[in-house]
Structures are given as C-alpha cells and as structure tokens.
Amino acid sequence: MKNTDFLPSAYDGHGRLRLPFVFWCVLLLQARTWVVFVMAGASRQQGGTLLDLFYPDHDNFWIGLLPGVPAVLAFLLSGRRHQLPRLWPLMRWILILAQLGLLFWQPLLWWQGEPLSGIGLALVIVDGFALWWLLSNRRLRACFSPQED
C-alpha cells in the first residue's frame, strides 16, 4: 500500500485500490443498450416487444450498442487490470470518449426530429453527471494510473 490518500478500506486484500461503486453504475449507464439486449434475450417471448418499447427505431438500437462496447470491455478487464499495465490506463480515456458520445447522442436525436421526453432529458442529465464524475474523481484516477511494484 503505497498511497496514503485513501482509507485502508479502499484497498483490496492484495493492496490494490478498489474501483468505486459509482464506477460500476457508470458502466451500466454506458452499456444500457447491452442491458436491454440481454433482458430481451432472457425474456424470449417478450423480447421483441421489449426492444420495440425502448428502441422503436431499430437503427438506434444497433448504434446504441457501440458506446457500450468500452464499458463491457472495462467490466471484463477490471479483474485483470494489474496484468494489463499499458491497456488499463487507456481505458479511462476510452470510457470518457464513449460518455461524451452518449452525452451528445440524445440531443442529436432531438435535433433530427425525435420528440423531447422526460426520459431523454433525464438521460442527458445523468450522462452529464457521469462524464463529470469520470473526469473529476480522484480515486478513479488513481485506480487507472499505472502501478509501480
């Protein structure tokens, strides 16, 4: 344990800084289309209805899968981040770029004629908060910084 900026409870048994809980929430937010896709696959009979409910325009569904790819990768790689000393620090910036894309996607849909809705407005607000958190959280930055052994 080299860093004394965080409480001892912020470290795991191996002395590595744990990823914050909000990080996992941001990953779920970024991978929201993937979550709907998995839910639709799990509910076989209602899967098509579920996809039509959340994504009436099927093109938006396929495009919506793209910003979730970095979140899915970060989720899969997080357990082996100590084994990926060059890739893991880049993942934070990739997640930030994906979050920027999500933040501007909803207003782009509104500009193209999709009606303004409360859910869309809430998504923009939550996406803005997630971007701010990814950029400003000290503990998250420390989790993504290269570790010296």
C-alpha positions as CSV (number, residue, x, y, z in Angstrom):
1,M,0.0,0.0,0.0
2,K,2.0,2.9,-1.3
3,N,-0.7,5.7,-1.4
4,T,-1.9,7.1,1.9
5,D,-4.5,9.4,0.3
6,F,-7.3,6.9,0.7
7,L,-8.7,4.9,3.6
8,P,-7.5,1.4,4.2
9,S,-11.0,0.1,3.4
10,A,-10.5,1.4,-0.2
11,Y,-7.9,-1.3,-0.8
12,D,-8.4,-5.0,-1.5
13,G,-6.5,-7.9,0.1
14,H,-3.7,-7.5,-2.5
15,G,-3.1,-3.9,-1.7
16,R,-4.7,-2.6,-4.9
17,L,-7.1,0.3,-4.8
18,R,-10.7,-0.9,-5.3
19,L,-12.8,0.6,-8.1
20,P,-15.5,2.9,-6.7
21,F,-19.1,1.7,-6.6
22,V,-20.2,4.6,-8.8
23,F,-17.8,3.3,-11.5
24,W,-19.9,0.2,-11.8
25,C,-23.0,2.3,-12.1
26,V,-21.4,4.4,-14.9
27,L,-20.5,1.2,-16.7
28,L,-24.1,0.1,-16.5
29,L,-25.2,3.5,-17.8
30,Q,-22.9,3.3,-20.7
31,A,-23.9,-0.2,-21.5
32,R,-27.6,0.4,-21.2
33,T,-28.4,-0.8,-24.7
34,W,-26.5,-4.0,-23.9
35,V,-28.6,-4.4,-20.7
36,V,-31.8,-4.1,-22.7
37,F,-30.4,-6.5,-25.3
38,V,-29.6,-9.1,-22.6
39,M,-33.0,-8.6,-21.0
40,A,-34.7,-9.0,-24.3
41,G,-32.8,-12.2,-24.9
42,A,-33.6,-13.6,-21.5
43,S,-37.4,-12.9,-21.9
44,R,-37.8,-14.9,-25.1
45,Q,-41.5,-14.3,-25.8
46,Q,-41.5,-10.6,-24.9
47,G,-38.0,-9.9,-26.3
48,G,-39.2,-8.2,-29.5
49,T,-41.8,-6.2,-27.6
50,L,-39.2,-5.1,-25.1
51,L,-36.8,-3.9,-27.8
52,D,-39.7,-2.1,-29.6
53,L,-40.6,-0.4,-26.4
54,F,-37.1,1.0,-25.7
55,Y,-35.9,1.3,-29.3
56,P,-38.8,1.9,-31.8
57,D,-36.2,2.8,-34.4
58,H,-34.1,-0.3,-34.8
59,D,-31.2,1.7,-36.3
60,N,-30.8,3.5,-33.0
61,F,-30.6,0.1,-31.2
62,W,-27.6,-1.0,-33.3
63,I,-25.9,2.4,-33.0
64,G,-26.6,2.3,-29.2
65,L,-24.6,-0.9,-28.8
66,L,-21.4,0.9,-29.9
67,P,-20.8,3.3,-26.9
68,G,-21.4,0.3,-24.6
69,V,-18.5,-1.7,-26.0
70,P,-15.9,0.1,-24.0
71,A,-18.0,-0.3,-20.8
72,V,-18.3,-4.1,-21.5
73,L,-14.6,-4.3,-22.1
74,A,-13.8,-2.3,-18.9
75,F,-16.1,-4.6,-17.0
76,L,-14.3,-7.7,-18.4
77,L,-10.8,-6.3,-17.9
78,S,-11.3,-4.8,-14.5
79,G,-10.4,-8.1,-12.7
80,R,-7.1,-8.3,-14.6
81,R,-6.1,-4.7,-14.6
82,H,-2.9,-5.4,-12.8
83,Q,-1.9,-7.7,-15.7
84,L,-2.6,-5.0,-18.3
85,P,-0.3,-2.1,-17.3
86,R,-0.5,-0.4,-20.7
87,L,-4.1,-1.0,-21.7
88,W,-5.8,-0.3,-18.4
89,P,-4.8,3.4,-18.0
90,L,-6.1,4.0,-21.6
91,M,-9.5,2.5,-20.7
92,R,-10.4,5.6,-18.6
93,W,-9.9,7.9,-21.6
94,I,-11.8,5.5,-23.8
95,L,-14.7,5.4,-21.3
96,I,-14.6,9.2,-21.2
97,L,-14.9,9.4,-25.0
98,A,-17.7,6.9,-25.0
99,Q,-19.5,9.0,-22.4
100,L,-19.0,12.1,-24.4
101,G,-20.6,10.3,-27.4
102,L,-23.6,9.3,-25.2
103,L,-24.0,12.8,-23.9
104,F,-24.3,14.3,-27.3
105,W,-26.3,11.4,-28.9
106,Q,-29.7,12.3,-27.3
107,P,-29.6,16.0,-28.3
108,L,-28.6,14.9,-31.8
109,L,-31.7,12.7,-31.9
110,W,-33.8,15.6,-30.8
111,W,-32.3,17.8,-33.5
112,Q,-33.2,15.1,-36.0
113,G,-36.9,15.3,-35.0
114,E,-37.3,12.9,-32.2
115,P,-39.8,14.3,-29.6
116,L,-38.4,15.7,-26.4
117,S,-39.2,13.4,-23.5
118,G,-38.6,13.2,-19.8
119,I,-36.6,10.0,-20.1
120,G,-34.4,11.6,-22.8
121,L,-33.9,14.7,-20.6
122,A,-33.1,12.5,-17.6
123,L,-30.5,10.5,-19.7
124,V,-28.8,13.7,-20.7
125,I,-28.6,14.9,-17.1
126,V,-27.3,11.5,-15.9
127,D,-24.8,11.3,-18.8
128,G,-23.5,14.7,-17.9
129,F,-23.0,13.8,-14.3
130,A,-21.3,10.5,-15.3
131,L,-18.9,12.5,-17.6
132,W,-18.1,14.9,-14.8
133,W,-17.5,12.1,-12.4
134,L,-15.2,10.2,-14.8
135,L,-13.2,13.3,-15.3
136,S,-13.0,14.5,-11.7
137,N,-13.0,11.6,-9.2
138,R,-9.6,11.3,-7.5
139,R,-10.0,7.7,-6.5
140,L,-11.0,6.6,-10.0
141,R,-8.0,8.4,-11.5
142,A,-5.7,6.6,-9.0
143,C,-7.3,3.3,-10.0
144,F,-6.5,3.9,-13.6
145,S,-3.0,5.2,-13.0
146,P,-0.1,2.8,-13.7
147,Q,1.0,1.0,-10.6
148,E,4.7,0.7,-9.6
149,D,5.6,-2.5,-7.9
